[in-house]
Amino acid sequence: MALYPDTPFSEGDAWTPDLAYLAFHQIFDDQPQYLGHHYRIRDDELSNDPSAIKPRFNAIEKALQVSKVAGLTLAYNAGSVILPDGTSFAVAAGQLVAPDNKTSYVYVDTDGTVKISDNPPVLLMRLAKVVTSGGAISQVVDLRSLAVKYIMPRVSSIKVFGGSNVTDKECTNGETFDQGLYYYRNFTVPAGVTITIDKWAKFYCSGYVRIDGTVNVTPFAPGASSYGTPVNGYGAFGGVAGHGAGSASATGAGSNNWTFTYGYGGQAYGSGGTGGYVIGSPVGSTSNTGTMVTAPGGEGGGGFWVEAALDIVVNGGIFANGNTGGSPKVVAGGYGRGSGGGGGSGGLVLLSSLSKIVVSPSATVSVKGGNGGDGYALLASGDSNSAAGGGGGGGGYVVLISPDNNVSGANILLSGGVTGQASAGGYPKTLGGGFGAGFGGAGSRVDGTPGQNGKLILRPFIPIGS
């Protein structure tokens, strides 16, 4: 009797290396006519017990699998997921309809629902890529396999201090954001919608950002305040600096200086303009018993800052301009002159994405400096002096930081403000105007010379995880 039916020896035969090879070298290749060869193991030969390998493997391999049904209809299997808050969620089997003529992605969202989108957020479980054309599904690529390695930004690269960023925000007309920091998944400003950023706000978005409407950023840094002063005699008063790193005190008549520029990292908004001067008229001084009010400086532009994991697309408008400087006035009798206040600098628009940024040809992004205020004079007979207008504020910053920045054809406005008009009278303009404030570009106090242009910065990088 043979102890090893697949080997040609019986009990008592001599043991040889060749017989040992035949005894223990088993091959499952459906060729049993050869020694040591066997039929392949089939599913119906495996146990269906829930603890056995076949049902356990099928539960893993077929869970949440996506397949095409007919036309644009997709089916997905049931499965279980762990949600971001740590709870387990059973996903029931179901169907979806894919959009036609697109490449889309089927995914499990953070609330456990199965969705399809051509631009899914980062916080999700991708199940399949689906390609459609002409009313039919041409391709379904399974993305569940551990063999698929994703080259994509890491979610942890976006700050989620404020939560798991699972809330989508679609803005409505007239909304104001005045709380500083906001945390969303996808953030959209639809076409026809105008929102206001009150001075400064920063948005952390784990998904995409799309601005088809208008974002107005109100000025942040105050300009120099106006104040009243008697104009008896010939003394000059004013030239007080506005708020912010780019403001400076004017030095009086004939000054040809520029104000400071600075980086947006230290102060992420613009600066306020310098106030104008006032002075009494030397002619008819016995009548100089009134009061004049100095011209205020213009406010510096505010800041709009976005950090997103996916694409940022701007088709609408973002405006963070500086304000115009004011003009002086006589409030009670007498003669006098006053120069204009300096314009505020432009503000900051900073967009950063781990994917790409597109500012389309239909878009406008503006960080223009404010104009200088006009000079004013109420002169006694024979007085030919005049007062200069305020200097124009410098332009601000437009900063785009992503692996792919595209601003081709976009309307990026960085110009500095123009100098205000001098008061009636002759030359020289013996009362200099207030300085325009600086930020990306310097503010002006040169008669007739505008503030300097701001800066457009395009900064590419390779995101973490790619």
Backbone torsions as a table, in degrees:
resi	resn	phi	psi	omega
1	MET	NA	130.9	-177.7
2	ALA	-83.4	126.3	175.7
3	LEU	-75.7	-25.5	-179.4
4	TYR	-122.6	94.0	-172.8
5	PRO	-60.9	-21.6	-179.1
6	ASP	-91.6	5.0	-179.5
7	THR	-125.4	143.7	-175.2
8	PRO	-85.3	58.7	173.4
9	PHE	-146.6	161.3	-178.9
10	SER	-123.7	173.7	-179.8
11	GLU	-59.9	132.3	-179.4
12	GLY	97.3	-11.9	177.4
13	ASP	-70.0	155.9	177.9
14	ALA	-70.6	137.4	179.6
15	TRP	-86.9	127.8	-179.4
16	THR	-127.9	159.4	176.8
17	PRO	-56.9	-36.2	-179.7
18	ASP	-65.7	-40.8	177.7
19	LEU	-66.7	-35.9	177.2
20	ALA	-63.0	-39.5	178.2
21	TYR	-62.1	-45.0	179.7
22	LEU	-66.7	-32.0	-177.3
23	ALA	-71.7	-37.1	-171.0
24	PHE	-114.6	-10.5	179.8
25	HIS	-94.2	89.4	-175.6
26	GLN	-98.1	133.5	-179.5
27	ILE	-122.2	126.2	-179.5
28	PHE	-101.8	89.1	-173.7
29	ASP	-135.6	18.2	179.0
30	ASP	61.1	30.5	177.4
31	GLN	-130.1	69.0	-175.0
32	PRO	-71.2	-9.7	178.8
33	GLN	-68.1	-14.4	177.8
34	TYR	-102.1	143.8	179.8
35	LEU	-60.6	135.6	179.2
36	GLY	82.1	2.3	-179.3
37	HIS	-106.4	147.3	-176.4
38	HIS	-139.6	167.2	170.5
39	TYR	-68.8	149.0	175.1
40	ARG	-67.7	150.5	177.0
41	ILE	-77.6	132.5	-178.4
42	ARG	-111.5	161.4	-178.4
43	ASP	-54.9	-39.8	-176.3
44	ASP	-71.2	-10.0	176.0
45	GLU	-91.9	-8.6	179.6
46	LEU	-93.1	156.8	-179.1
47	SER	-73.1	142.6	174.7
48	ASN	-95.6	8.1	176.6
49	ASP	-59.3	135.0	-176.7
50	PRO	-54.4	-25.5	-179.5
51	SER	-88.6	-6.7	-178.7
52	ALA	-79.0	171.7	-170.7
53	ILE	-70.8	-35.8	-175.0
54	LYS	-64.6	-53.5	179.6
55	PRO	-65.6	-31.7	178.6
56	ARG	-67.7	-41.3	179.7
57	PHE	-66.6	-43.4	179.9
58	ASN	-62.8	-34.8	178.7
59	ALA	-63.3	-33.7	178.8
60	ILE	-80.4	-47.1	-172.4
61	GLU	-70.7	-32.9	-174.9
62	LYS	-101.8	-5.3	-179.6
63	ALA	-63.5	127.8	176.3
64	LEU	61.3	21.9	178.3
65	GLN	-70.5	137.4	-178.4
66	VAL	-104.8	135.6	178.9
67	SER	-142.9	156.9	178.4
68	LYS	-87.0	145.3	-180.0
69	VAL	-102.9	-70.7	177.2
70	ALA	-162.7	148.6	-179.1
71	GLY	60.3	-121.1	179.1
72	LEU	-105.8	11.9	-176.6
73	THR	-88.3	134.5	177.4
74	LEU	-117.2	150.8	173.5
75	ALA	-119.7	149.0	174.4
76	TYR	-135.1	144.3	-178.4
77	ASN	-79.9	164.4	175.3
78	ALA	-71.3	162.2	178.4
79	GLY	-176.0	-179.9	178.8
80	SER	-126.2	143.6	179.1
81	VAL	-134.8	160.2	171.8
82	ILE	-105.0	120.9	-178.0
83	LEU	-76.0	165.1	-178.8
84	PRO	-57.6	-25.4	179.5
85	ASP	-86.0	4.0	175.2
86	GLY	94.4	-5.2	-179.6
87	THR	-83.6	151.3	177.6
88	SER	-87.4	142.2	-177.3
89	PHE	-136.9	128.5	178.6
90	ALA	-90.8	118.4	179.0
91	VAL	-91.7	119.8	178.8
92	ALA	-79.0	152.1	177.0
93	ALA	-63.3	150.5	-178.3
94	GLY	-167.3	-171.2	-179.6
95	GLN	-133.0	156.5	176.9
96	LEU	-136.3	157.1	172.8
97	VAL	-110.9	122.6	-178.2
98	ALA	-82.3	145.8	174.4
99	PRO	-68.5	145.7	-175.8
100	ASP	-81.0	150.3	175.0
101	ASN	57.5	43.2	-179.5
102	LYS	-145.8	162.4	166.5
103	THR	-103.2	118.2	-175.1
104	SER	-124.9	171.0	-179.0
105	TYR	-129.4	130.7	172.8
106	VAL	-93.2	133.9	-175.3
107	TYR	-150.9	159.2	172.0
108	VAL	-94.7	119.9	-178.6
109	ASP	-76.8	174.7	-174.8
110	THR	-69.9	-11.7	175.6
111	ASP	-100.1	5.5	177.3
112	GLY	93.4	-4.3	178.8
113	THR	-83.0	148.5	178.3
114	VAL	-94.3	128.5	-175.3
115	LYS	-133.6	169.2	175.2
116	ILE	-135.1	137.1	-177.9
117	SER	-158.6	152.1	175.7
118	ASP	-87.2	-4.5	178.9
119	ASN	-144.4	69.7	-175.2
120	PRO	-73.5	155.1	175.7
121	PRO	-70.5	172.6	-178.6
122	VAL	-77.5	-40.5	-177.0
123	LEU	-77.1	90.7	-175.7
124	LEU	-168.6	174.8	171.4
125	MET	-117.8	110.1	-179.3
126	ARG	-75.5	134.0	-179.3
127	LEU	-106.8	-42.7	-175.9
128	ALA	-160.5	152.0	168.7
129	LYS	-101.0	133.2	-174.8
130	VAL	-124.7	128.6	177.8
131	VAL	-113.3	127.9	-179.4
132	THR	-124.3	153.3	179.0
133	SER	-163.4	132.6	175.6
134	GLY	60.0	35.6	177.5
135	GLY	80.1	12.4	-179.3
136	ALA	-137.6	157.8	176.9
137	ILE	-90.6	117.8	-177.9
138	SER	-93.7	-21.1	-177.1
139	GLN	-157.3	137.6	171.1
140	VAL	-127.7	114.7	-179.2
141	VAL	-105.1	119.4	-179.7
142	ASP	-72.3	121.1	-179.9
143	LEU	-107.0	11.3	-177.6
144	ARG	-84.9	-20.1	-171.9
145	SER	-65.6	141.0	176.0
146	LEU	-67.3	-12.1	177.8
147	ALA	-76.0	-16.1	179.1
148	VAL	-85.7	122.5	179.3
149	LYS	-107.9	121.3	-176.8
150	TYR	-81.9	133.8	170.2
151	ILE	-108.2	95.4	-174.2
152	MET	-156.0	160.4	179.0
153	PRO	-61.6	144.2	176.8
154	ARG	-76.7	137.7	178.3
155	VAL	-58.6	-34.6	-177.4
156	SER	-67.0	-9.5	177.2
157	SER	-74.0	-18.4	176.3
158	ILE	-99.3	129.3	-179.1
159	LYS	-64.3	129.4	179.3
160	VAL	-122.9	33.1	179.3
161	PHE	-57.0	-34.8	-176.7
162	GLY	-84.0	4.4	-179.7
163	GLY	139.2	-168.1	-176.9
164	SER	-90.5	7.3	174.3
165	ASN	57.0	48.0	-178.0
166	VAL	-101.7	-1.0	-176.9
167	THR	-94.6	125.2	172.6
168	ASP	-84.9	141.7	179.1
169	LYS	-122.9	113.8	171.3
170	GLU	-109.1	113.0	-172.4
171	CYS	-70.6	151.5	175.0
172	THR	-113.6	159.4	-174.7
173	ASN	-61.6	132.1	176.4
174	GLY	89.3	-0.1	179.7
175	GLU	-66.3	145.7	176.7
176	THR	-122.6	133.4	177.0
177	PHE	-109.3	112.6	-173.0
178	ASP	-132.7	17.3	-176.1
179	GLN	-105.1	7.1	174.5
180	GLY	88.0	-70.3	-175.3
181	LEU	-117.3	137.7	-179.8
182	TYR	-135.7	146.8	-177.8
183	TYR	-128.6	118.2	-179.8
184	TYR	-137.8	173.6	168.2
185	ARG	-92.0	-87.7	176.3
186	ASN	-95.3	137.3	-177.9
187	PHE	-125.4	122.5	-178.2
188	THR	-132.3	143.1	169.7
189	VAL	-117.5	100.1	-174.4
190	PRO	-64.8	161.1	175.6
191	ALA	-58.6	138.5	-179.2
192	GLY	85.9	-5.2	-178.9
193	VAL	-102.3	134.5	176.3
194	THR	-118.6	126.8	176.4
195	ILE	-119.4	163.1	-179.5
196	THR	-121.5	130.9	169.3
197	ILE	-97.6	113.5	-177.3
198	ASP	-79.6	95.0	176.0
199	LYS	75.8	-56.2	-175.7
200	TRP	-162.9	139.1	174.3
201	ALA	-157.1	149.5	178.1
202	LYS	-127.1	133.3	-176.3
203	PHE	-116.0	124.4	172.4
204	TYR	-102.1	119.0	-175.4
205	CYS	-126.8	122.5	178.9
206	SER	-81.4	-7.0	177.5
207	GLY	-114.3	-134.2	-177.3
208	TYR	-107.0	164.7	176.8
209	VAL	-128.5	131.1	179.3
210	ARG	-135.7	123.0	-179.0
211	ILE	-118.5	98.6	176.3
212	ASP	-100.1	-19.6	177.6
213	GLY	-94.7	-142.4	-174.2
214	THR	-124.6	134.4	174.5
215	VAL	-115.1	114.4	176.7
216	ASN	-103.9	123.5	179.4
217	VAL	-104.3	117.9	-179.8
218	THR	-73.0	151.2	179.7
219	PRO	-59.5	150.6	-175.9
220	PHE	-106.4	-64.5	-169.9
221	ALA	-78.4	123.5	178.9
222	PRO	-66.6	145.1	169.1
223	GLY	-80.4	174.6	178.4
224	ALA	-59.0	139.3	179.2
225	SER	-75.8	151.4	173.2
226	SER	-82.8	153.6	175.6
227	TYR	-153.6	150.6	-178.7
228	GLY	-87.9	148.0	178.4
229	THR	-150.9	141.6	176.2
230	PRO	-61.3	149.3	-178.0
231	VAL	-111.9	23.4	174.8
232	ASN	-61.1	137.3	177.7
233	GLY	74.4	-158.3	-170.1
234	TYR	-116.2	10.6	-177.2
235	GLY	-71.0	143.4	179.7
236	ALA	-101.5	141.5	-179.4
237	PHE	-132.3	145.3	175.5
238	GLY	125.9	-151.5	-179.0
239	GLY	71.4	25.3	-179.2
240	VAL	-76.6	137.6	-178.5
241	ALA	-72.1	151.1	172.7
242	GLY	-83.4	-171.4	-178.8
243	HIS	-90.6	149.0	176.6
244	GLY	109.5	160.0	-174.7
245	ALA	-66.5	-21.4	-176.1
246	GLY	-100.3	12.3	177.8
247	SER	-97.9	158.2	-179.2
248	ALA	-156.4	154.6	175.6
249	SER	-73.8	135.4	174.3
250	ALA	-73.2	160.4	-176.1
251	THR	-111.3	9.4	175.5
252	GLY	103.2	-163.9	-172.5
253	ALA	-62.6	141.9	173.8
254	GLY	76.6	6.8	-178.5
255	SER	-70.6	132.4	179.6
256	ASN	-118.0	28.3	-176.4
257	ASN	-82.0	167.9	172.0
258	TRP	-118.5	154.8	177.5
259	THR	-88.6	-178.5	-171.4
260	PHE	-82.6	148.2	164.5
261	THR	-106.8	159.5	-178.9
262	TYR	-157.2	162.4	-179.4
263	GLY	-79.5	147.2	-178.4
264	TYR	-70.5	-15.5	179.2
265	GLY	-67.1	-31.2	-179.3
266	GLY	-84.4	-35.4	177.8
267	GLN	-143.9	109.5	-170.7
268	ALA	-88.8	43.1	175.9
269	TYR	-165.5	171.2	-175.3
270	GLY	-79.9	-173.7	-177.7
271	SER	-123.0	155.7	-178.9
272	GLY	-87.2	150.2	-178.2
273	GLY	-76.3	160.5	178.2
274	THR	-76.7	147.8	176.4
275	GLY	-74.9	157.7	177.7
276	GLY	-80.5	175.9	176.9
277	TYR	-102.4	156.3	166.9
278	VAL	-129.1	153.2	-179.0
279	ILE	-154.5	148.7	177.0
280	GLY	-79.2	155.5	178.6
281	SER	-79.1	134.7	178.4
282	PRO	-75.2	-15.7	178.6
283	VAL	-95.3	131.8	-177.9
284	GLY	67.8	38.5	-174.1
285	SER	-63.4	-21.2	179.0
286	THR	-66.2	-15.9	178.6
287	SER	-97.1	-0.9	-177.2
288	ASN	-82.1	73.1	-179.0
289	THR	-119.5	10.1	-176.9
290	GLY	-92.2	-165.2	-179.6
291	THR	-130.9	137.4	172.5
292	MET	-116.8	153.6	178.9
293	VAL	-110.5	127.3	-178.9
294	THR	-66.4	153.7	178.6
295	ALA	-76.0	134.8	176.7
296	PRO	-77.6	157.3	172.4
297	GLY	-83.2	154.5	177.4
298	GLY	-74.7	151.5	179.3
299	GLU	-75.7	144.8	177.7
300	GLY	-80.8	146.1	-176.9
301	GLY	-60.7	149.4	179.4
302	GLY	-83.7	-165.2	-174.9
303	GLY	-131.9	139.7	175.8
304	PHE	-128.9	113.4	-171.8
305	TRP	-125.8	129.9	-177.8
306	VAL	-130.7	133.6	169.4
307	GLU	-121.8	120.7	-177.0
308	ALA	-130.7	148.3	177.8
309	ALA	-79.6	-35.2	-178.1
310	LEU	-108.9	-162.0	-171.2
311	ASP	-63.9	145.3	166.9
312	ILE	-113.2	121.4	-179.5
313	VAL	-123.7	126.0	179.1
314	VAL	-116.9	114.1	173.7
315	ASN	-111.7	-13.2	-177.6
316	GLY	-101.8	-134.8	-176.5
317	GLY	-131.2	142.8	172.5
318	ILE	-128.2	123.1	-174.3
319	PHE	-126.6	120.5	178.2
320	ALA	-135.4	61.2	-174.6
321	ASN	-87.6	159.0	171.8
322	GLY	-83.2	160.7	-179.3
323	ASN	-94.5	157.3	178.6
324	THR	-72.8	142.1	174.1
325	GLY	-68.6	158.3	-177.6
326	GLY	-90.9	177.7	177.2
327	SER	-117.0	151.9	179.1
328	PRO	-77.8	174.1	176.2
329	LYS	-156.7	154.8	174.0
330	VAL	-92.3	129.2	-178.2
331	VAL	-109.0	-14.4	-179.7
332	ALA	-160.3	98.7	168.6
333	GLY	58.5	177.6	173.7
334	GLY	76.3	178.5	177.3
335	TYR	-113.2	156.4	178.7
336	GLY	177.4	171.5	179.1
337	ARG	-135.1	152.0	176.6
338	GLY	-146.8	136.1	177.9
339	SER	-87.7	161.0	-179.2
340	GLY	-74.1	156.2	175.0
341	GLY	-79.9	152.8	179.7
342	GLY	-74.0	148.8	177.6
343	GLY	-74.2	150.2	174.7
344	GLY	-74.9	152.8	178.5
345	SER	-73.9	162.3	171.2
346	GLY	-67.4	166.0	-177.0
347	GLY	-99.3	-151.8	-174.1
348	LEU	-125.7	131.0	167.2
349	VAL	-122.2	109.8	-177.6
350	LEU	-121.3	116.9	178.9
351	LEU	-117.7	127.7	178.7
352	SER	-133.4	136.7	-176.1
353	SER	-140.6	146.4	174.3
354	LEU	-84.4	-2.5	-178.6
355	SER	-116.4	-79.7	177.9
356	LYS	-160.7	162.2	177.1
357	ILE	-127.5	129.8	176.5
358	VAL	-124.5	118.9	170.9
359	VAL	-109.0	106.2	-167.5
360	SER	-77.7	167.5	177.8
361	PRO	-61.2	-20.4	178.1
362	SER	-83.8	-6.2	-173.4
363	ALA	-90.7	154.4	171.5
364	THR	-130.9	125.8	174.0
365	VAL	-122.3	119.1	-170.2
366	SER	-126.7	128.5	174.1
367	VAL	-132.9	48.8	-175.7
368	LYS	-72.7	146.8	173.9
369	GLY	-75.3	152.5	179.1
370	GLY	-77.4	150.6	177.1
371	ASN	-72.2	156.5	172.8
372	GLY	-75.5	151.2	177.4
373	GLY	-76.6	158.0	180.0
374	ASP	-79.0	147.7	172.5
375	GLY	-75.6	165.6	-177.7
376	TYR	-144.5	143.7	177.0
377	ALA	-146.4	134.3	168.8
378	LEU	-119.7	96.8	-165.9
379	LEU	-100.5	146.8	171.3
380	ALA	-73.7	161.3	-179.8
381	SER	-57.7	130.0	177.5
382	GLY	90.5	-6.9	-179.9
383	ASP	-85.6	120.6	-177.1
384	SER	-110.5	7.6	178.1
385	ASN	-72.8	161.8	178.2
386	SER	-142.4	172.1	-179.9
387	ALA	-121.2	136.5	-176.7
388	ALA	-74.6	158.2	170.3
389	GLY	-76.9	163.2	177.8
390	GLY	-72.4	156.6	179.2
391	GLY	-74.4	154.5	178.0
392	GLY	-79.2	143.0	177.2
393	GLY	-73.6	150.1	177.1
394	GLY	-74.4	156.2	176.0
395	GLY	-69.8	162.9	-177.9
396	GLY	-95.1	-144.3	-178.4
397	TYR	-124.7	137.9	163.0
398	VAL	-118.5	116.6	-173.4
399	VAL	-123.5	123.6	177.6
400	LEU	-119.4	122.1	-176.3
401	ILE	-125.3	110.6	178.5
402	SER	-168.8	169.0	175.5
403	PRO	-65.5	-21.6	-175.8
404	ASP	-145.5	103.4	-180.0
405	ASN	-105.9	124.9	-178.0
406	ASN	-129.4	111.1	177.6
407	VAL	-121.6	20.0	-176.4
408	SER	-58.4	121.7	177.7
409	GLY	81.6	-5.0	-178.0
410	ALA	-72.8	155.6	-179.7
411	ASN	-97.1	92.7	-180.0
412	ILE	-100.6	113.9	-174.3
413	LEU	-104.7	114.6	-175.1
414	LEU	-121.8	4.8	-168.3
415	SER	-66.1	148.7	172.2
416	GLY	-79.2	159.4	178.9
417	GLY	-74.5	156.4	179.6
418	VAL	-86.2	157.5	177.6
419	THR	-70.1	141.0	178.2
420	GLY	-68.5	164.6	179.9
421	GLN	-75.2	139.4	175.0
422	ALA	-73.0	156.4	177.8
423	SER	-71.2	164.7	175.3
424	ALA	-61.1	143.4	-179.3
425	GLY	141.0	179.6	-177.3
426	GLY	-92.9	-159.7	179.8
427	TYR	-116.5	156.1	1.1
428	PRO	-77.9	162.5	173.5
429	LYS	-78.5	88.6	-170.7
430	THR	-74.6	-1.5	177.7
431	LEU	-123.3	104.0	-174.8
432	GLY	-70.4	153.0	-179.8
433	GLY	-83.7	168.1	176.7
434	GLY	-70.0	149.1	178.4
435	PHE	-68.3	140.7	164.3
436	GLY	-74.5	148.5	-177.1
437	ALA	-82.8	154.6	178.8
438	GLY	-108.4	157.8	171.8
439	PHE	-153.9	-97.6	173.1
440	GLY	-69.0	-37.7	173.1
441	GLY	-118.8	157.6	-178.4
442	ALA	-77.8	149.1	173.7
443	GLY	-82.1	155.1	-172.8
444	SER	-105.4	151.9	162.3
445	ARG	-137.0	21.3	177.3
446	VAL	-90.6	123.1	-175.4
447	ASP	-55.1	124.3	177.0
448	GLY	81.4	-5.2	-178.9
449	THR	-102.1	126.3	-178.7
450	PRO	-73.2	166.9	172.1
451	GLY	-63.8	157.8	-178.7
452	GLN	-71.7	153.9	177.1
453	ASN	-66.5	150.5	175.0
454	GLY	-77.7	-163.0	-173.2
455	LYS	-125.9	137.1	168.1
456	LEU	-103.9	121.5	-178.3
457	ILE	-118.9	121.4	176.0
458	LEU	-111.9	114.0	-172.5
459	ARG	-122.7	104.4	177.5
460	PRO	-83.7	157.0	177.2
461	PHE	-160.2	166.2	175.6
462	ILE	-100.9	120.1	-174.7
463	PRO	-70.1	153.8	176.0
464	ILE	-60.5	136.5	176.8
465	GLY	95.6	-1.9	-179.9
466	SER	-112.9	NA	NA
